Amino acid sequence: MQDLPKEVIQTARDIASRPEDFLGDASVFITAWAALKAERGQSFDPSRLRPQHIVDCPPPTPEPIDQTLDRVGQRVRNLIQAKGYSGQPPHAA
């Protein structure tokens, strides 16, 4: 068996260690994985690679911090009012 060039193996390691960067084209990850397996002299059947082996797409970004602060602030004000605590009046913006 002929050894793969070191550059190919290093590139394959880089890709396999960061699969989230290649979510748009899973074939890049599969090819890198196959190269790593071949370097170790192991066989590889791509049909056995399940979706759970590849990192899922990141979740949607959370709401902006301003919205979070407004929502939490209003909830705290509502709780203060419901409990009957006397707090400072809201500041005029």
C-alpha positions as CSV (number, residue, x, y, z in Angstrom):
1,M,0.0,0.0,0.0
2,Q,1.3,3.4,-0.9
3,D,1.4,6.0,1.9
4,L,-0.6,9.2,1.4
5,P,1.4,12.5,1.4
6,K,1.7,14.2,4.8
7,E,-0.1,17.3,3.5
8,V,-3.1,15.2,2.6
9,I,-3.2,13.6,6.0
10,Q,-2.8,16.9,7.8
11,T,-5.6,18.5,5.8
12,A,-7.8,15.5,6.5
13,R,-7.0,15.9,10.3
14,D,-7.9,19.6,10.1
15,I,-11.2,18.8,8.4
16,A,-12.1,15.9,10.7
17,S,-11.4,18.0,13.8
18,R,-13.7,20.8,12.6
19,P,-16.7,19.2,10.9
20,E,-18.9,22.1,11.8
21,D,-17.0,24.2,9.2
22,F,-18.0,21.8,6.4
23,L,-21.7,21.4,7.1
24,G,-22.7,22.6,3.7
25,D,-20.9,19.7,2.0
26,A,-20.7,16.5,4.1
27,S,-18.7,14.8,1.3
28,V,-15.7,16.9,2.3
29,F,-15.8,15.4,5.8
30,I,-16.5,11.9,4.5
31,T,-13.5,12.1,2.2
32,A,-11.2,13.4,5.0
33,W,-12.4,10.5,7.2
34,A,-11.7,8.0,4.5
35,A,-8.2,9.4,4.0
36,L,-7.5,9.0,7.8
37,K,-8.8,5.5,7.8
38,A,-6.7,4.6,4.7
39,E,-3.6,6.0,6.4
40,R,-4.2,3.6,9.3
41,G,-4.7,0.7,6.9
42,Q,-8.4,0.4,7.8
43,S,-11.3,0.0,5.5
44,F,-14.1,2.5,5.4
45,D,-17.7,2.1,4.3
46,P,-19.3,5.6,3.9
47,S,-22.8,4.1,4.1
48,R,-22.1,3.2,7.8
49,L,-21.4,6.9,8.6
50,R,-24.5,8.0,10.3
51,P,-25.8,11.6,10.6
52,Q,-25.2,11.5,14.4
53,H,-21.5,11.1,13.7
54,I,-21.4,14.5,12.0
55,V,-22.0,17.6,14.1
56,D,-25.5,19.1,13.7
57,C,-26.1,22.6,12.4
58,P,-25.7,25.2,15.1
59,P,-28.9,26.3,16.8
60,P,-30.4,29.6,15.9
61,T,-28.8,32.6,17.6
62,P,-30.5,33.7,20.8
63,E,-32.5,36.9,20.9
64,P,-30.5,40.1,21.0
65,I,-29.3,41.2,24.5
66,D,-31.5,44.4,24.4
67,Q,-34.6,42.3,24.0
68,T,-33.5,39.9,26.8
69,L,-32.9,42.8,29.2
70,D,-36.2,44.5,28.3
71,R,-38.1,41.2,28.8
72,V,-36.4,40.3,32.1
73,G,-36.7,43.9,33.4
74,Q,-40.4,43.9,32.7
75,R,-40.9,40.6,34.4
76,V,-39.1,41.9,37.5
77,R,-41.2,45.0,37.5
78,N,-44.4,42.9,37.2
79,L,-43.3,40.7,40.1
80,I,-42.5,43.7,42.3
81,Q,-45.9,45.2,41.5
82,A,-47.7,41.8,42.1
83,K,-46.0,41.4,45.5
84,G,-46.9,45.0,46.5
85,Y,-43.3,46.1,47.1
86,S,-42.7,49.8,46.8
87,G,-39.9,50.4,44.4
88,Q,-38.5,53.3,42.6
89,P,-40.7,54.6,39.7
90,P,-39.4,53.8,36.3
91,H,-36.9,56.3,34.9
92,A,-37.9,58.4,31.9
93,A,-36.0,57.6,28.8
